[in-house]
Amino acid sequence: MMTNQLQFRKWPAFSVLLTFFWCCIFTTAQSATAQTPPQDHDNVRSAEDRDTTRHELASFDQFLDSHRETAEQLRKDPSLVDNQQFLKDHPALETYLKDHPAVRQELRENPNGFMKEEDRFDRHEDDRDRDANRPELANFDRFLDSHRETAEQLRKDPSLVDNQQFLKDHPALETYLKDHPAVRQELRENPNAFMKEEDRFDRHEDDRDRDANRRELANFDRFLDNHREIAEQLRKDPSLVDNQKFLNDHPVLQSYLKDHPGVRQELRENPNAFMQEEARYDRREDAMNREGGGDHDFDHSHSANFGEFLGAHANIAQDLSKDPSLAKSQDYLQDHPELQDYLNSHPEVRQDLQADPQNFLKSAQQFNNNGQGIKPPTAPTADSKPKQ
């Protein structure tokens, strides 16, 4: 009996300890739970904010695409969104901002930042559109390459694609557009823009052909440098490349042409023109070696191609001659989309520029469209340094 009473007396103390133990566990769990949600909630809100901004950018980009004059002025001076006179003069913008308060708020809080974001969004959209259009452009470019007279007239006046009389007079075009409804739709919706895209595509194709031609020239030039007697005879009479007796007497040339069908084809189609190109290439090589310009480990076809690009873009040539490292600056590339597009289309040039921009530019100065070298980048002299 006494034993049972003692055990009974111990229960209150044990129950107090047990209650205290469970309270500690509950408090710790509640504290941990209370601390976790705010961090997750912030992450969710951040993701929601990004999605909201992207939606606003997409909406504003569509508006600007439909109001080119307004877009041009806002990109020059984003603060105009808060200019009452400008809004009165552009009621479509005023109405749009009233209907899209989130866009209005973003523009008022940070007009320059938001317009830069919109500009990047617009370029990405253009890139996506170009990617989607590329198969159609490639197909249409092949058609125009085969119909030069039609191509010439369409480039002068793209609206002719919707001219029934013109289509009747050019049945090949009429048939082509029936067989390619996606091209027809693009041309009807915006003939000028599509033809401009096709023209850019055509120039890129020409650039690629020139690049291939340059590689063949560089390769053939190296062969001739190692076979002076053959080189001398071919330069006097390029038709010898198609003379079987000459080839039999010069088996090394015969083997070379078998191993390089691209060179063989160029020589057979127009031996005089190709040999003249090779002679010009050889003179440029000699000039570069004499002047010690550039790093001779560069592929000269890359230098020549970039030199031609710079010859057609004097402002970029001038900027790079002052600071070659600009070719690696993302901000500079974004401000000069023609250079960015060129480097995207010529990754081998971009690689050479990133590896050694100063020497690659020295190499490229030998080749430009005008036959005039760009001013080579030079280190500052004592006289040119700013005074302290």
ZAMARGU-4260 file (C-alpha; in steps of 0.2 Angstrom, whole numbers, plus 5000, padded with zeros to 4 digits):
<rodrens>
0) 5000/5000/5000 | 5014/5012/5005 | 5023/5008/4989 | 5008/5012/4978 | 5006/5029/4987
5) 5024/5033/4984 | 5023/5030/4965 | 5007/5040/4964 | 5016/5055/4972 | 5030/5054/4959
10) 5017/5057/4945 | 5014/5075/4947 | 5033/5079/4946 | 5035/5068/4931 | 5020/5076/4922
15) 5027/5093/4925 | 5044/5088/4917 | 5035/5080/4902 | 5024/5095/4899 | 5040/5106/4900
20) 5048/5095/4887 | 5034/5095/4874 | 5033/5114/4876 | 5051/5116/4872 | 5049/5105/4856
25) 5033/5115/4851 | 5041/5132/4853 | 5057/5127/4843 | 5046/5120/4829 | 5035/5136/4829
30) 5050/5147/4829 | 5058/5138/4814 | 5042/5138/4805 | 5040/5157/4808 | 5057/5161/4801
35) 5056/5151/4785 | 5041/5159/4775 | 5047/5177/4774 | 5063/5171/4764 | 5052/5160/4752
40) 5039/5173/4751 | 5052/5186/4745 | 5058/5174/4732 | 5041/5171/4726 | 5038/5190/4725
45) 5054/5193/4716 | 5049/5180/4703 | 5032/5188/4701 | 5040/5205/4699 | 5051/5199/4685
50) 5036/5191/4677 | 5026/5207/4679 | 5040/5217/4671 | 5042/5206/4657 | 5024/5207/4653
55) 5025/5226/4654 | 5040/5226/4642 | 5031/5215/4630 | 5015/5226/4630 | 5025/5242/4629
60) 5036/5235/4615 | 5020/5231/4605 | 5014/5249/4607 | 5030/5256/4601 | 5031/5244/4586
65) 5014/5252/4581 | 5020/5270/4584 | 5037/5272/4577 | 5039/5291/4578 | 5034/5290/4597
70) 5046/5276/4599 | 5060/5285/4591 | 5058/5301/4602 | 5056/5291/4618 | 5072/5281/4615
75) 5081/5298/4612 | 5074/5306/4628 | 5064/5294/4640 | 5060/5308/4651 | 5047/5314/4639
80) 5035/5301/4646 | 5033/5313/4661 | 5031/5329/4649 | 5013/5334/4649 | 5015/5344/4633
85) 5023/5329/4624 | 5008/5318/4630 | 4996/5330/4624 | 5004/5330/4607 | 5004/5311/4607
90) 4987/5306/4613 | 4989/5287/4609 | 5004/5287/4621 | 4994/5296/4635 | 4979/5284/4633
95) 4991/5269/4633 | 4999/5275/4649 | 4982/5278/4657 | 4977/5260/4653 | 4993/5252/4659
100) 4997/5260/4676 | 5011/5248/4679 | 5021/5253/4664 | 5018/5272/4668 | 5024/5269/4686
105) 5040/5260/4679 | 5043/5274/4667 | 5041/5287/4680 | 5052/5279/4693 | 5066/5275/4681
110) 5063/5280/4663 | 5081/5277/4657 | 5082/5260/4665 | 5065/5254/4658 | 5068/5261/4640
115) 5085/5251/4640 | 5076/5236/4646 | 5063/5238/4632 | 5077/5241/4619 | 5085/5225/4624
120) 5068/5216/4623 | 5065/5223/4606 | 5082/5217/4600 | 5078/5199/4607 | 5061/5200/4598
125) 5070/5205/4582 | 5082/5191/4584 | 5068/5178/4586 | 5059/5185/4571 | 5074/5183/4561
130) 5077/5166/4566 | 5059/5161/4562 | 5061/5170/4545 | 5078/5163/4541 | 5071/5147/4532
135) 5059/5157/4522 | 5072/5170/4518 | 5084/5157/4512 | 5071/5149/4501 | 5066/5166/4494
140) 5084/5171/4491 | 5087/5156/4481 | 5072/5160/4470 | 5078/5178/4467 | 5096/5172/4463
145) 5088/5162/4449 | 5077/5176/4443 | 5088/5191/4443 | 5077/5203/4433 | 5062/5199/4445
150) 5074/5202/4460 | 5080/5219/4454 | 5062/5225/4451 | 5056/5219/4468 | 5071/5227/4477
155) 5066/5243/4469 | 5048/5242/4473 | 5043/5227/4485 | 5024/5232/4484 | 5025/5223/4466
160) 5022/5207/4475 | 5004/5212/4477 | 5002/5219/4460 | 4992/5207/4449 | 4998/5213/4433
165) 5016/5211/4438 | 5012/5193/4444 | 5004/5189/4427 | 5020/5196/4418 | 5031/5185/4430
170) 5022/5168/4431 | 5037/5160/4439 | 5035/5172/4454 | 5016/5169/4454 | 5019/5151/4455
175) 5032/5152/4468 | 5021/5163/4480 | 5007/5150/4478 | 5019/5136/4483 | 5026/5146/4498
180) 5011/5154/4507 | 5022/5159/4522 | 5034/5170/4511 | 5018/5177/4502 | 5011/5181/4519
185) 5027/5190/4525 | 5028/5200/4509 | 5010/5205/4509 | 5010/5210/4528 | 5026/5220/4526
190) 5034/5220/4509 | 5048/5233/4513 | 5054/5225/4529 | 5054/5207/4522 | 5064/5213/4507
195) 5076/5222/4518 | 5078/5206/4528 | 5081/5196/4512 | 5094/5209/4506 | 5104/5207/4522
200) 5102/5188/4521 | 5109/5190/4503 | 5124/5200/4509 | 5128/5187/4522 | 5127/5174/4509
205) 5139/5184/4498 | 5151/5186/4513 | 5151/5168/4517 | 5155/5164/4498 | 5169/5177/4499
210) 5175/5169/4515 | 5175/5152/4506 | 5184/5160/4491 | 5197/5168/4503 | 5201/5151/4511
215) 5204/5143/4494 | 5215/5158/4489 | 5225/5157/4505 | 5227/5138/4502 | 5232/5140/4484
220) 5243/5154/4488 | 5253/5143/4500 | 5254/5129/4487 | 5261/5142/4474 | 5273/5149/4487
225) 5281/5131/4488 | 5280/5128/4469 | 5288/5144/4461 | 5290/5136/4444 | 5272/5131/4443
230) 5266/5148/4450 | 5276/5157/4437 | 5269/5147/4422 | 5251/5148/4429 | 5252/5167/4431
235) 5257/5169/4413 | 5244/5157/4407 | 5230/5152/4419 | 5222/5141/4406 | 5236/5128/4409
240) 5226/5122/4424 | 5214/5113/4412 | 5228/5107/4401 | 5230/5088/4403 | 5248/5088/4397
245) 5253/5102/4409 | 5245/5092/4423 | 5253/5076/4418 | 5270/5085/4418 | 5267/5093/4435
250) 5259/5078/4446 | 5260/5088/4462 | 5248/5101/4455 | 5237/5087/4448 | 5237/5079/4466
255) 5233/5096/4474 | 5218/5100/4463 | 5211/5083/4466 | 5213/5086/4485 | 5205/5103/4483
260) 5190/5102/4472 | 5184/5120/4477 | 5200/5128/4470 | 5199/5116/4455 | 5181/5122/4451
265) 5186/5140/4453 | 5200/5139/4442 | 5190/5129/4428 | 5175/5141/4429 | 5186/5157/4427
270) 5205/5154/4428 | 5210/5172/4424 | 5199/5180/4437 | 5204/5167/4450 | 5223/5169/4446
275) 5221/5188/4447 | 5213/5187/4464 | 5227/5175/4470 | 5240/5188/4464 | 5231/5202/4473
280) 5231/5191/4489 | 5249/5187/4487 | 5254/5206/4485 | 5244/5209/4501 | 5253/5195/4510
285) 5270/5202/4504 | 5265/5220/4510 | 5260/5214/4527 | 5277/5204/4529 | 5287/5219/4523
290) 5278/5231/4535 | 5277/5219/4550 | 5259/5223/4552 | 5249/5212/4563 | 5252/5194/4570
295) 5255/5183/4555 | 5247/5168/4565 | 5230/5175/4560 | 5221/5168/4546 | 5222/5182/4533
300) 5205/5178/4526 | 5198/5183/4543 | 5208/5199/4543 | 5203/5203/4525 | 5184/5200/4529
305) 5185/5211/4544 | 5194/5224/4534 | 5180/5225/4521 | 5168/5227/4535 | 5177/5241/4543
310) 5179/5249/4526 | 5160/5250/4525 | 5158/5256/4543 | 5170/5271/4545 | 5163/5276/4562
315) 5166/5259/4570 | 5183/5258/4561 | 5188/5275/4569 | 5182/5269/4587 | 5191/5253/4586
320) 5207/5261/4580 | 5207/5272/4596 | 5202/5258/4607 | 5203/5240/4600 | 5196/5233/4617
325) 5179/5240/4612 | 5177/5225/4601 | 5175/5215/4617 | 5163/5227/4626 | 5145/5221/4627
330) 5139/5239/4630 | 5148/5245/4614 | 5141/5230/4604 | 5124/5233/4610 | 5125/5251/4604
335) 5132/5245/4587 | 5121/5231/4582 | 5128/5230/4564 | 5145/5225/4572 | 5137/5213/4584
340) 5127/5205/4569 | 5144/5204/4559 | 5153/5195/4574 | 5139/5183/4577 | 5140/5178/4558
345) 5159/5177/4559 | 5163/5168/4575 | 5181/5165/4569 | 5184/5184/4567 | 5176/5187/4585
350) 5188/5174/4592 | 5204/5183/4584 | 5198/5199/4590 | 5195/5193/4608 | 5212/5184/4608
355) 5222/5199/4602 | 5212/5214/4597 | 5226/5226/4594 | 5236/5215/4582 | 5221/5208/4573
360) 5216/5226/4569 | 5233/5230/4562 | 5231/5214/4552 | 5214/5220/4546 | 5219/5237/4541
365) 5227/5230/4525 | 5211/5225/4518 | 5196/5237/4516 | 5183/5240/4503 | 5191/5257/4499
370) 5209/5251/4497 | 5213/5262/4512 | 5220/5255/4528 | 5211/5260/4544 | 5222/5270/4556
375) 5232/5257/4566 | 5230/5258/4585 | 5245/5266/4593 | 5252/5267/4610 | 5251/5285/4617
380) 5267/5295/4616 | 5274/5307/4629 | 5267/5322/4619 | 5250/5314/4617 | 5248/5311/4636
385) 5236/5323/4645 | 5245/5336/4655 | 5244/5334/4674
</rodrens>
